[in-house]
Amino acid sequence: MTMTTNNQDSGQPTTAPDAAVTAILADWGTPAAGAPAAISPDNGDPAARGTTRPTVRWGALVWALIFGATAATTLWVVVDPARRDAVGGWLTSLSPLAAVLYAFIALGVVVAMFGIVGLLRRGERTRR
């Protein structure tokens, strides 16, 4: 069951939900009681808010460095046929034990990177 009222602009009947939406849209620009104003008096100036710079995303920075170093090394190896053959010969001469140990070293480097990023983030949090 919908309650109808007379629309003053067009003279057509409106329903209660239409009236509620109209009331909400009329109050759209005014903040609710206790809510902060949409436009702050500092006009977007970070120094006026007490912050001096944005937060550094250390995880993204570290992963970008890892992927960049991997890409640069791969490009360095692939560009020269002599280096490519030398790396291919080295990979085929590896024993399974040596391959597993190299994989553990690579995993340890990644875990160490996570630890370094965690320490950097903790330092950022305590400084704020």
N, C-alpha and C positions, 0 to 999 in steps of 0.2 A: 504494500500500500504506500503510495507516494503522495505527499502533500503538495498541492499546487498553489502558487501565488501568482499574481498578475505582474508581468514584466513591464516596468514603467517605460522602457525605451521603445519596445516594439508592440506593446499591448498584447503579446501572446503569453499564455500561462507558462510558468516555469516550475520545475520540481524542486523539492527541498535540497537534493544533492547539487543541483545547479546553483542554488542560492549559496550553499556552503562553499562551492568552488569560487564563486564570485567574491565572497567575503575573504577567502584565503588569498586570492589574487590581489584584492584591494590592500591587504595588509602585508603583501610580499616584501616590500622594501623596508618595513620597520622591524627592528630586532625584537626578539621575545624578551620578556622581563628577565633580567639577570644575564642575558647573553651579551657578548662583546659586540661593539659596533662593527659593521661590515667594513667601513673605511676607518683606518686608524689615523690618529693625528700626526704620526711620524711620516706619513706619505711614502712608506716603503723604504725608509732609510734604515739600514741595518745598524748603524752606529747609534741611532736614537733609541733602538730597542735594547741596546746593551750587547748585541752580538757583533763580533768584528768580522767574521768570515764564515762561509758555509762549512759543514762537516765534510771531512775527506773520507771517501769510500775506500778504505785501505784494502779490503778484499778484492775489489775490482782492480785496483792499481797493481796489486801483487800478481793476480791472475793475468793481467795484461802483460806484465813483464815476463812471466813464465811463457805464455804463448808467443810473445814477440821473440824471445830468445830461442825457442824451439823452431819457429819459422825461419829465423836468421841462420841458425845452424843447418837446418835442412836445405835451405837455398845455397848455402856455402858448399855443402857436400854435393848437391845435385849439379851445380853449374860446371864443375870441372870433371871431365871423364876420368882422369887419373885418381882424383879423390873418391869418386863414386866407386871405382873398381877396388880401391884400397879398403873402403868401408864394407863393401860387399864381401871381400875376402876375409876381413876380420870377423864379420857376423857369421859366416859359414864355418869358421874355424873355432868358434866358441863351443865350449863343452856345455852340456845342460846345467851343470852346477854353476858355472860362471854366469850363464844367462839368468838363472834364478837369483843369484847374488846381485847382479846388476839391477834386476827388477826390484829387489828389496832396497837397494840404495836409492833408486828413483822414488819409491814409495816413501822412504824416510825423508827425502828432500821435500816432498809434498806435505808430509805431516809437520815438518819443521816450519814450512811456510805458513801453515795454518796457525801454529803456535806463535810465530812472529806477528801475524795479523791480529791474533787475540790480544797479545801484549800491547800492540799499538792502539787497539780500540779501547782497552782498559785505561791506558794513559790518557786518551782523548776524553773519556767519560769523567775521569777524576779531575781533569783540568777545567771542565765546564762548571 
